[in-house]
Amino acid sequence: MSARPLIMGVLNVTPDSFSDGGHYLAPEDAIARGRALVEAGADIVDVGGESTRPGAEIVGVAEEIARVRPALEALSAAGITTSIDTMNAETARVALAAGTLYVNDVSGGQADPELLRVVAASETAILIAGHWRGRLDAGDSLAHYADPVSEVVEELSRIVAAARAAGIPDDRIILDPGLGFSKTGAHNWAILRGLDRLTALGFPLLIGASRKRFLGEMLPADAEVAERDLPTAVLTALIADSGIWGVRVHEPRASARALDVWEHLRS
């Protein structure tokens, strides 16, 4: 029987994230939101200070650190497991010093190769390496695949090789196929149908489908972004049997309840 996937709650300390930008910029709001995510069922709080949506402004490292450090320090001090969502080595270094366990890099170490060495230098830090072909643009210009699953597997394998070369042991690597990153809705669905080929790589797998455009495409055109939480939760339950390590979601409560149903059905 597959273990219950962990739930990673999203905490965007940004003005421009696609679904909740600007809501938690003030440190006290970010800290309160982090606590609320845990109360709603999150096992990990993933704190990010730079949006990765198409066309998002690139944030200076000093600004990124200023945004995320108060929440990371306060939540870690409260015993909450935290993750830093960053592509920058110096931000990762500061986060680890604040008590963060996971470094969630959507670029898999490609945006700043020094990040891999920062993770390797830690005795406990765990790298979550995403599949990435570059920063997103409005036209999905890099979203071209002959076989999405095979190509993502191949490109993630190269990311693993780079992480190993930097000194990160296999038991401190988690992979993320990067749904929505240089991928159309059809590509995302193909990857979700082929999760067995991704888990066959032998690494824990994090899935971040929450509120993404391909789920919104199933809803009425005027639906609010938060209405994507229900399909997100349904998807969480549907893929739990595939052996994934965790899901990254904006609203943990719905996915936690979905996993409760999954556990009851399985037992």
VOKENU-356393 format. One line per 3 residues: number of its first residue (from 1); their letters; for each residue x, y, z of N, C-alpha, C. Coordinates in nm, 2 decimals. Layout:
NUM> a> X,Y,Z,X,Y,Z,X,Y,Z; ...
END
This chain:
1> msa> 0.08,-0.12,0.00,0.00,0.00,0.00,0.09,0.12,0.00; 0.05,0.22,-0.08,0.13,0.34,-0.09,0.11,0.42,0.04; 0.22,0.49,0.08,0.21,0.57,0.20,0.13,0.70,0.16
4> rpl> 0.07,0.76,0.26,-0.01,0.88,0.24,0.09,0.99,0.20; 0.06,1.05,0.09,0.15,1.16,0.04,0.15,1.28,0.14; 0.26,1.35,0.15,0.27,1.47,0.23,0.20,1.58,0.16
7> img> 0.16,1.68,0.24,0.10,1.80,0.18,0.19,1.92,0.21; 0.23,1.98,0.10,0.31,2.10,0.11,0.22,2.22,0.08; 0.21,2.31,0.18,0.12,2.43,0.16,0.20,2.55,0.10
10> vln> 0.14,2.62,0.01,0.21,2.73,-0.06,0.19,2.86,0.02; 0.30,2.92,0.04,0.30,3.06,0.11,0.38,3.15,0.02; 0.31,3.23,-0.07,0.37,3.32,-0.16,0.39,3.46,-0.09
13> vtp> 0.51,3.50,-0.06,0.54,3.63,0.00,0.58,3.72,-0.12; 0.48,3.74,-0.21,0.51,3.81,-0.34,0.39,3.91,-0.37; 0.42,4.01,-0.45,0.31,4.09,-0.49,0.24,4.05,-0.62
16> dsf> 0.30,3.95,-0.69,0.25,3.92,-0.82,0.23,3.77,-0.86; 0.22,3.68,-0.75,0.19,3.54,-0.78,0.05,3.53,-0.84; 0.03,3.43,-0.93,-0.09,3.43,-1.01,-0.22,3.42,-0.93
19> sdg> -0.22,3.35,-0.81,-0.34,3.33,-0.74,-0.36,3.40,-0.61; -0.25,3.44,-0.55,-0.25,3.50,-0.42,-0.15,3.61,-0.40; -0.10,3.67,-0.51,0.00,3.77,-0.50,-0.05,3.89,-0.42
22> ghy> 0.04,3.94,-0.33,0.01,4.06,-0.25,-0.07,4.03,-0.12; -0.12,3.91,-0.10,-0.20,3.88,0.02,-0.11,3.87,0.15; 0.01,3.83,0.14,0.09,3.79,0.26,0.23,3.86,0.25
25> lap> 0.23,3.98,0.20,0.36,4.05,0.19,0.41,4.09,0.33; 0.32,4.14,0.42,0.36,4.18,0.55,0.40,4.06,0.63; 0.52,4.07,0.70,0.57,3.95,0.78,0.46,3.89,0.87
28> eda> 0.39,3.97,0.94,0.29,3.92,1.03,0.18,3.84,0.96; 0.14,3.89,0.84,0.04,3.82,0.76,0.10,3.68,0.70; 0.23,3.69,0.66,0.29,3.56,0.61,0.30,3.46,0.72
31> iar> 0.34,3.50,0.84,0.35,3.41,0.95,0.22,3.35,0.99; 0.12,3.43,1.00,-0.02,3.38,1.03,-0.07,3.29,0.92; -0.04,3.32,0.80,-0.08,3.23,0.69,-0.01,3.09,0.70
34> gra> 0.12,3.10,0.73,0.19,2.97,0.75,0.13,2.88,0.85; 0.10,2.94,0.97,0.04,2.87,1.08,-0.10,2.81,1.03; -0.17,2.89,0.96,-0.31,2.85,0.91,-0.30,2.73,0.81
37> lve> -0.19,2.73,0.73,-0.17,2.62,0.64,-0.15,2.49,0.71; -0.07,2.50,0.82,-0.05,2.38,0.90,-0.18,2.33,0.97; -0.25,2.43,1.02,-0.38,2.39,1.09,-0.48,2.33,0.99
40> aga> -0.47,2.37,0.86,-0.56,2.31,0.76,-0.51,2.18,0.70; -0.39,2.13,0.75,-0.35,2.00,0.70,-0.21,1.99,0.64; -0.14,2.11,0.62,-0.01,2.10,0.55,0.09,2.04,0.65
43> div> 0.18,1.96,0.59,0.29,1.90,0.66,0.41,1.99,0.65; 0.42,2.06,0.55,0.53,2.15,0.51,0.48,2.28,0.46; 0.55,2.39,0.50,0.51,2.52,0.44,0.62,2.56,0.35
46> dvg> 0.58,2.59,0.22,0.68,2.62,0.12,0.67,2.77,0.09; 0.78,2.84,0.13,0.78,2.99,0.13,0.85,3.04,0.01; 0.79,3.12,-0.07,0.85,3.18,-0.19,0.84,3.33,-0.20
49> ges> 0.95,3.39,-0.24,0.96,3.53,-0.25,0.97,3.59,-0.39; 0.96,3.50,-0.49,0.96,3.54,-0.63,0.86,3.46,-0.71; 0.78,3.52,-0.79,0.68,3.45,-0.87,0.75,3.39,-0.99
52> trp> 0.70,3.27,-1.03,0.75,3.20,-1.15,0.64,3.20,-1.26; 0.54,3.28,-1.25,0.44,3.28,-1.35,0.50,3.34,-1.48; 0.44,3.32,-1.60,0.49,3.38,-1.72,0.50,3.53,-1.71
55> gae> 0.61,3.58,-1.75,0.63,3.72,-1.75,0.66,3.79,-1.62; 0.67,3.71,-1.51,0.69,3.77,-1.38,0.82,3.84,-1.37; 0.82,3.95,-1.29,0.94,4.03,-1.27,1.05,3.95,-1.19
58> ivg> 1.17,3.95,-1.24,1.28,3.89,-1.17,1.32,3.97,-1.05; 1.32,3.91,-0.93,1.34,3.98,-0.81,1.49,3.97,-0.77; 1.55,4.08,-0.72,1.68,4.08,-0.67,1.69,3.99,-0.55
61> vae> 1.81,3.93,-0.53,1.83,3.83,-0.42,1.81,3.90,-0.29; 1.86,4.02,-0.27,1.84,4.09,-0.14,1.69,4.11,-0.11; 1.61,4.15,-0.21,1.47,4.16,-0.19,1.40,4.03,-0.16
64> eia> 1.44,3.93,-0.23,1.38,3.80,-0.21,1.41,3.75,-0.07; 1.53,3.77,-0.02,1.56,3.73,0.12,1.48,3.81,0.22; 1.47,3.94,0.20,1.40,4.02,0.29,1.25,3.98,0.30
67> rvr> 1.20,3.93,0.19,1.06,3.89,0.19,1.04,3.76,0.27; 1.13,3.66,0.25,1.10,3.53,0.30,1.16,3.50,0.44; 1.27,3.58,0.48,1.33,3.54,0.60,1.25,3.55,0.73
70> pal> 1.17,3.66,0.75,1.08,3.66,0.87,0.99,3.54,0.89; 0.93,3.50,0.78,0.84,3.39,0.79,0.91,3.26,0.81; 1.02,3.24,0.74,1.10,3.12,0.76,1.15,3.11,0.90
73> eal> 1.20,3.22,0.96,1.26,3.21,1.09,1.15,3.19,1.20; 1.04,3.25,1.18,0.93,3.24,1.28,0.86,3.10,1.27; 0.84,3.05,1.15,0.77,2.92,1.14,0.86,2.81,1.18
76> saa> 0.99,2.82,1.14,1.09,2.72,1.18,1.10,2.71,1.34; 1.11,2.83,1.40,1.12,2.84,1.54,1.00,2.78,1.61; 0.89,2.78,1.55,0.77,2.73,1.61,0.75,2.58,1.58
79> git> 0.86,2.52,1.52,0.86,2.37,1.50,0.79,2.33,1.37; 0.76,2.42,1.29,0.69,2.39,1.16,0.80,2.36,1.05; 0.78,2.25,0.98,0.87,2.22,0.88,0.86,2.31,0.76
82> tsi> 0.96,2.37,0.72,0.96,2.47,0.61,1.04,2.43,0.49; 1.00,2.49,0.38,1.07,2.48,0.25,1.09,2.62,0.19; 1.20,2.64,0.12,1.22,2.76,0.05,1.21,2.74,-0.10
85> dtm> 1.12,2.81,-0.16,1.10,2.81,-0.30,1.18,2.91,-0.37; 1.30,2.87,-0.42,1.39,2.97,-0.47,1.48,2.91,-0.58; 1.53,2.99,-0.67,1.63,2.95,-0.77,1.77,3.01,-0.73
88> nae> 1.78,3.08,-0.62,1.90,3.15,-0.59,1.98,3.08,-0.47; 2.11,3.06,-0.49,2.19,3.00,-0.39,2.19,3.07,-0.26; 2.21,3.21,-0.27,2.22,3.28,-0.15,2.09,3.28,-0.07
91> tar> 1.98,3.28,-0.13,1.85,3.27,-0.06,1.84,3.14,0.00; 1.88,3.03,-0.07,1.88,2.90,-0.01,1.97,2.89,0.12; 2.09,2.96,0.11,2.18,2.95,0.22,2.12,3.02,0.34
94> val> 2.06,3.14,0.32,1.99,3.21,0.43,1.88,3.13,0.49; 1.80,3.06,0.40,1.68,2.98,0.45,1.73,2.86,0.53; 1.84,2.80,0.49,1.89,2.68,0.57,1.94,2.73,0.70
97> aag> 2.00,2.85,0.71,2.05,2.90,0.84,1.93,2.93,0.93; 1.81,2.96,0.87,1.69,2.99,0.95,1.62,2.87,1.00; 1.67,2.75,0.95,1.61,2.63,1.00,1.52,2.55,0.89
100> tly> 1.53,2.60,0.77,1.45,2.53,0.66,1.52,2.40,0.63; 1.43,2.30,0.60,1.47,2.17,0.56,1.48,2.14,0.41; 1.39,2.19,0.34,1.38,2.17,0.19,1.42,2.29,0.11
103> vnd> 1.49,2.27,0.00,1.52,2.37,-0.09,1.45,2.33,-0.22; 1.34,2.40,-0.25,1.25,2.37,-0.37,1.29,2.46,-0.48; 1.37,2.41,-0.57,1.42,2.49,-0.69,1.35,2.44,-0.81
106> vsg> 1.26,2.52,-0.87,1.18,2.48,-0.99,1.27,2.46,-1.11; 1.39,2.52,-1.10,1.49,2.50,-1.21,1.58,2.38,-1.20; 1.57,2.31,-1.09,1.65,2.20,-1.06,1.80,2.23,-1.06
109> gqa> 1.84,2.35,-1.02,1.98,2.39,-1.01,2.03,2.45,-1.14; 1.95,2.47,-1.24,2.00,2.52,-1.36,2.01,2.67,-1.36; 1.92,2.74,-1.29,1.93,2.89,-1.29,2.05,2.94,-1.22
112> dpe> 2.09,2.87,-1.11,2.21,2.91,-1.03,2.27,2.78,-0.98; 2.37,2.73,-1.05,2.43,2.60,-1.02,2.49,2.60,-0.88; 2.53,2.72,-0.82,2.58,2.72,-0.69,2.48,2.67,-0.58
115> llr> 2.35,2.68,-0.62,2.25,2.63,-0.52,2.27,2.48,-0.49; 2.31,2.40,-0.59,2.33,2.26,-0.56,2.45,2.24,-0.46; 2.55,2.32,-0.47,2.66,2.31,-0.38,2.62,2.36,-0.24
118> vva> 2.53,2.46,-0.23,2.48,2.50,-0.10,2.40,2.39,-0.03; 2.32,2.32,-0.11,2.25,2.20,-0.05,2.34,2.09,-0.01; 2.44,2.07,-0.10,2.53,1.96,-0.07,2.61,1.99,0.06
121> ase> 2.65,2.11,0.08,2.73,2.15,0.20,2.65,2.13,0.33; 2.52,2.13,0.32,2.44,2.10,0.44,2.43,1.95,0.47; 2.43,1.92,0.60,2.42,1.78,0.64,2.28,1.72,0.63
124> tai> 2.18,1.81,0.62,2.04,1.77,0.63,1.95,1.82,0.52; 1.99,1.93,0.45,1.90,1.99,0.35,1.87,1.89,0.24; 1.74,1.90,0.20,1.69,1.81,0.09,1.65,1.90,-0.03
127> lia> 1.70,1.86,-0.14,1.67,1.93,-0.27,1.54,1.88,-0.33; 1.45,1.97,-0.37,1.34,1.93,-0.45,1.37,2.00,-0.59; 1.40,1.91,-0.68,1.45,1.96,-0.81,1.34,1.95,-0.92
130> ghw> 1.30,2.06,-0.97,1.20,2.07,-1.07,1.25,2.05,-1.21; 1.16,2.00,-1.30,1.19,2.00,-1.44,1.16,2.14,-1.50; 1.26,2.19,-1.57,1.26,2.33,-1.62,1.33,2.34,-1.75
133> rgr> 1.28,2.42,-1.83,1.35,2.45,-1.96,1.38,2.60,-1.97; 1.36,2.68,-1.87,1.38,2.82,-1.87,1.26,2.90,-1.82; 1.28,3.03,-1.80,1.17,3.11,-1.75,1.06,3.11,-1.85
136> lda> 0.94,3.12,-1.79,0.82,3.11,-1.87,0.79,3.24,-1.95; 0.73,3.23,-2.07,0.68,3.34,-2.14,0.54,3.31,-2.18; 0.47,3.42,-2.22,0.33,3.41,-2.24,0.29,3.31,-2.35
139> gds> 0.38,3.28,-2.44,0.35,3.20,-2.55,0.39,3.05,-2.54; 0.44,3.01,-2.42,0.49,2.87,-2.40,0.58,2.83,-2.51; 0.68,2.92,-2.54,0.77,2.89,-2.66,0.85,2.77,-2.64
142> lah> 0.87,2.72,-2.52,0.95,2.60,-2.49,0.87,2.47,-2.47; 0.74,2.48,-2.49,0.65,2.37,-2.46,0.63,2.29,-2.59; 0.74,2.22,-2.63,0.74,2.14,-2.75,0.80,2.00,-2.71
145> yad> 0.72,1.89,-2.73,0.76,1.76,-2.69,0.71,1.66,-2.79; 0.80,1.56,-2.83,0.75,1.45,-2.91,0.68,1.35,-2.82; 0.74,1.33,-2.70,0.69,1.24,-2.60,0.72,1.30,-2.46
148> pvs> 0.62,1.37,-2.41,0.64,1.45,-2.28,0.70,1.37,-2.17; 0.65,1.25,-2.15,0.69,1.17,-2.03,0.84,1.13,-2.05; 0.87,1.08,-2.17,1.01,1.03,-2.19,1.11,1.15,-2.18
151> evv> 1.07,1.26,-2.24,1.16,1.38,-2.24,1.18,1.43,-2.10; 1.07,1.44,-2.02,1.08,1.48,-1.88,1.17,1.39,-1.80; 1.15,1.26,-1.82,1.23,1.16,-1.75,1.38,1.18,-1.79
154> eel> 1.41,1.20,-1.92,1.55,1.22,-1.96,1.61,1.34,-1.90; 1.53,1.45,-1.90,1.58,1.58,-1.86,1.60,1.58,-1.70; 1.51,1.52,-1.63,1.52,1.50,-1.49,1.64,1.42,-1.45
157> sri> 1.67,1.32,-1.53,1.79,1.23,-1.51,1.92,1.32,-1.52; 1.92,1.41,-1.61,2.04,1.50,-1.62,2.05,1.59,-1.50; 1.93,1.64,-1.45,1.93,1.72,-1.33,1.99,1.64,-1.21
160> vaa> 1.94,1.51,-1.20,1.99,1.42,-1.09,2.14,1.41,-1.10; 2.19,1.39,-1.22,2.34,1.37,-1.24,2.41,1.50,-1.20; 2.36,1.61,-1.22,2.42,1.74,-1.18,2.42,1.75,-1.03
163> ara> 2.31,1.71,-0.97,2.30,1.71,-0.82,2.40,1.62,-0.76; 2.41,1.50,-0.81,2.51,1.40,-0.76,2.65,1.46,-0.78; 2.68,1.52,-0.89,2.81,1.57,-0.92,2.85,1.68,-0.82
166> agi> 2.74,1.75,-0.77,2.77,1.86,-0.67,2.79,1.81,-0.53; 2.76,1.68,-0.51,2.78,1.62,-0.38,2.65,1.59,-0.30; 2.53,1.60,-0.37,2.41,1.57,-0.30,2.38,1.42,-0.31
169> pdd> 2.37,1.35,-0.19,2.34,1.21,-0.20,2.19,1.18,-0.25; 2.17,1.07,-0.30,2.04,1.03,-0.35,1.93,1.04,-0.25; 1.96,1.01,-0.12,1.85,1.02,-0.02,1.81,1.16,0.02
172> rii> 1.88,1.26,-0.05,1.84,1.40,-0.02,1.79,1.47,-0.15; 1.74,1.39,-0.24,1.69,1.44,-0.37,1.54,1.40,-0.39; 1.46,1.50,-0.41,1.32,1.47,-0.45,1.30,1.54,-0.59
175> ldp> 1.22,1.48,-0.67,1.20,1.53,-0.81,1.06,1.58,-0.83; 1.04,1.68,-0.91,0.91,1.74,-0.95,0.91,1.75,-1.10; 0.81,1.69,-1.16,0.80,1.70,-1.31,0.77,1.84,-1.36
178> glg> 0.74,1.94,-1.28,0.72,2.07,-1.32,0.60,2.10,-1.40; 0.48,2.05,-1.36,0.36,2.07,-1.43,0.34,2.22,-1.46; 0.31,2.26,-1.58,0.29,2.40,-1.62,0.41,2.47,-1.65
181> fsk> 0.53,2.42,-1.63,0.65,2.48,-1.67,0.69,2.43,-1.80; 0.68,2.52,-1.90,0.70,2.49,-2.04,0.62,2.36,-2.08; 0.50,2.36,-2.04,0.41,2.24,-2.07,0.27,2.30,-2.09
184> tga> 0.20,2.24,-2.20,0.06,2.27,-2.22,-0.02,2.18,-2.13; -0.16,2.21,-2.13,-0.24,2.12,-2.06,-0.23,1.98,-2.10; -0.22,1.95,-2.23,-0.21,1.81,-2.28,-0.08,1.75,-2.23
187> hnw> 0.03,1.83,-2.22,0.15,1.77,-2.17,0.14,1.74,-2.02; 0.07,1.82,-1.95,0.05,1.80,-1.80,-0.03,1.67,-1.78; -0.13,1.65,-1.86,-0.22,1.53,-1.84,-0.14,1.41,-1.88
190> ail> -0.06,1.42,-1.98,0.03,1.30,-2.02,0.12,1.26,-1.91; 0.18,1.36,-1.85,0.28,1.34,-1.74,0.21,1.27,-1.62; 0.09,1.32,-1.59,0.01,1.26,-1.48,-0.03,1.12,-1.51
193> rgl> -0.06,1.09,-1.63,-0.09,0.95,-1.67,0.03,0.86,-1.67; 0.15,0.92,-1.68,0.27,0.84,-1.68,0.36,0.85,-1.56; 0.29,0.88,-1.44,0.37,0.89,-1.32,0.45,0.77,-1.28
196> drl> 0.41,0.65,-1.33,0.48,0.53,-1.30,0.62,0.53,-1.36; 0.63,0.60,-1.47,0.76,0.61,-1.54,0.85,0.71,-1.47; 0.79,0.80,-1.40,0.87,0.90,-1.32,0.91,0.84,-1.19
199> tal> 0.82,0.77,-1.12,0.86,0.71,-1.00,0.96,0.60,-1.02; 0.97,0.54,-1.14,1.07,0.44,-1.17,1.21,0.49,-1.17; 1.23,0.63,-1.17,1.36,0.68,-1.15,1.42,0.65,-1.02
202> gfp> 1.33,0.62,-0.92,1.38,0.58,-0.79,1.39,0.69,-0.69; 1.33,0.81,-0.72,1.33,0.92,-0.62,1.19,0.96,-0.58; 1.18,1.01,-0.46,1.04,1.06,-0.42,1.00,1.17,-0.52
205> lli> 0.87,1.18,-0.54,0.81,1.27,-0.64,0.71,1.36,-0.58; 0.73,1.49,-0.60,0.64,1.60,-0.56,0.56,1.64,-0.68; 0.43,1.65,-0.67,0.34,1.70,-0.78,0.28,1.83,-0.74
208> gas> 0.30,1.93,-0.82,0.25,2.07,-0.80,0.15,2.10,-0.91; 0.02,2.06,-0.89,-0.08,2.09,-0.99,-0.17,2.20,-0.95; -0.16,2.24,-0.82,-0.26,2.32,-0.76,-0.29,2.45,-0.83
211> rkr> -0.42,2.47,-0.86,-0.47,2.60,-0.92,-0.41,2.63,-1.06; -0.35,2.53,-1.12,-0.28,2.57,-1.25,-0.38,2.57,-1.36; -0.34,2.64,-1.47,-0.43,2.67,-1.58,-0.50,2.55,-1.63
214> flg> -0.43,2.44,-1.64,-0.49,2.32,-1.71,-0.61,2.27,-1.63; -0.61,2.29,-1.50,-0.73,2.26,-1.42,-0.84,2.36,-1.44; -0.80,2.48,-1.45,-0.90,2.59,-1.48,-0.97,2.57,-1.61
217> eml> -0.90,2.51,-1.70,-0.96,2.49,-1.84,-1.09,2.40,-1.83; -1.11,2.33,-1.72,-1.23,2.24,-1.71,-1.34,2.32,-1.65; -1.32,2.44,-1.60,-1.42,2.52,-1.53,-1.48,2.63,-1.62
220> pad> -1.59,2.69,-1.58,-1.64,2.80,-1.66,-1.54,2.91,-1.68; -1.55,2.98,-1.79,-1.45,3.08,-1.82,-1.44,3.19,-1.71; -1.55,3.22,-1.64,-1.55,3.33,-1.54,-1.52,3.27,-1.40
223> aev> -1.48,3.15,-1.38,-1.45,3.09,-1.25,-1.33,3.16,-1.19; -1.34,3.18,-1.06,-1.23,3.24,-0.98,-1.12,3.13,-0.97; -1.00,3.18,-0.95,-0.88,3.09,-0.94,-0.90,2.99,-0.82
226> aer> -0.96,3.04,-0.71,-0.98,2.95,-0.60,-1.07,2.83,-0.62; -1.16,2.84,-0.73,-1.25,2.73,-0.76,-1.17,2.61,-0.82; -1.04,2.63,-0.85,-0.96,2.52,-0.89,-0.92,2.43,-0.78
229> dlp> -0.95,2.47,-0.65,-0.91,2.39,-0.54,-0.98,2.25,-0.54; -1.10,2.25,-0.58,-1.18,2.12,-0.58,-1.11,2.02,-0.68; -1.09,2.06,-0.81,-1.02,1.97,-0.90,-0.88,1.93,-0.85
232> tav> -0.82,2.03,-0.78,-0.68,2.00,-0.72,-0.70,1.88,-0.62; -0.80,1.89,-0.53,-0.81,1.79,-0.43,-0.85,1.66,-0.49; -0.94,1.66,-0.59,-0.97,1.53,-0.66,-0.85,1.47,-0.72
235> lta> -0.77,1.55,-0.79,-0.64,1.50,-0.85,-0.55,1.44,-0.74; -0.54,1.51,-0.63,-0.46,1.46,-0.52,-0.50,1.31,-0.48; -0.63,1.29,-0.47,-0.67,1.15,-0.43,-0.65,1.05,-0.54
238> lia> -0.67,1.10,-0.67,-0.65,1.01,-0.78,-0.51,0.96,-0.80; -0.41,1.05,-0.77,-0.27,1.01,-0.79,-0.20,0.96,-0.67; -0.27,0.95,-0.56,-0.21,0.91,-0.43,-0.16,0.76,-0.44
241> dsg> -0.23,0.68,-0.52,-0.19,0.54,-0.54,-0.06,0.52,-0.62; -0.02,0.63,-0.69,0.09,0.62,-0.78,0.23,0.61,-0.71; 0.23,0.63,-0.57,0.35,0.62,-0.50,0.42,0.76,-0.49
244> iwg> 0.35,0.87,-0.51,0.41,1.00,-0.50,0.45,1.03,-0.36; 0.55,1.11,-0.34,0.59,1.15,-0.20,0.50,1.26,-0.15; 0.46,1.36,-0.23,0.38,1.47,-0.18,0.31,1.55,-0.29
247> vrv> 0.22,1.64,-0.25,0.16,1.73,-0.34,0.18,1.87,-0.28; 0.19,1.97,-0.37,0.21,2.11,-0.33,0.08,2.18,-0.37; 0.01,2.24,-0.26,-0.12,2.29,-0.29,-0.13,2.43,-0.22
250> hep> -0.22,2.51,-0.27,-0.25,2.64,-0.21,-0.35,2.63,-0.10; -0.44,2.53,-0.10,-0.54,2.51,0.00,-0.53,2.37,0.06; -0.46,2.35,0.17,-0.44,2.21,0.22,-0.56,2.14,0.26
253> ras> -0.66,2.21,0.31,-0.78,2.15,0.38,-0.85,2.05,0.28; -0.87,2.10,0.16,-0.94,2.02,0.06,-0.86,1.89,0.03; -0.73,1.91,0.00,-0.65,1.79,-0.03,-0.63,1.70,0.09
256> ara> -0.63,1.75,0.21,-0.62,1.66,0.33,-0.74,1.58,0.34; -0.86,1.64,0.32,-0.99,1.56,0.33,-0.99,1.46,0.22; -0.94,1.49,0.10,-0.94,1.40,-0.01,-0.85,1.28,0.02
259> ldv> -0.74,1.30,0.09,-0.65,1.19,0.13,-0.71,1.11,0.24; -0.79,1.18,0.33,-0.86,1.10,0.43,-0.96,1.00,0.36; -1.03,1.04,0.26,-1.12,0.95,0.19,-1.04,0.84,0.12
262> weh> -0.93,0.87,0.06,-0.84,0.78,0.00,-0.79,0.67,0.10; -0.75,0.72,0.22,-0.70,0.62,0.32,-0.81,0.53,0.37; -0.93,0.58,0.39,-1.04,0.50,0.43,-1.08,0.40,0.33
265> lrs> -1.08,0.44,0.20,-1.11,0.34,0.09,-1.00,0.23,0.09; -0.88,0.27,0.10,-0.77,0.17,0.09,-0.77,0.08,0.21; -0.82,0.12,0.33,-0.81,0.03,0.45,-0.94,-0.05,0.46
END
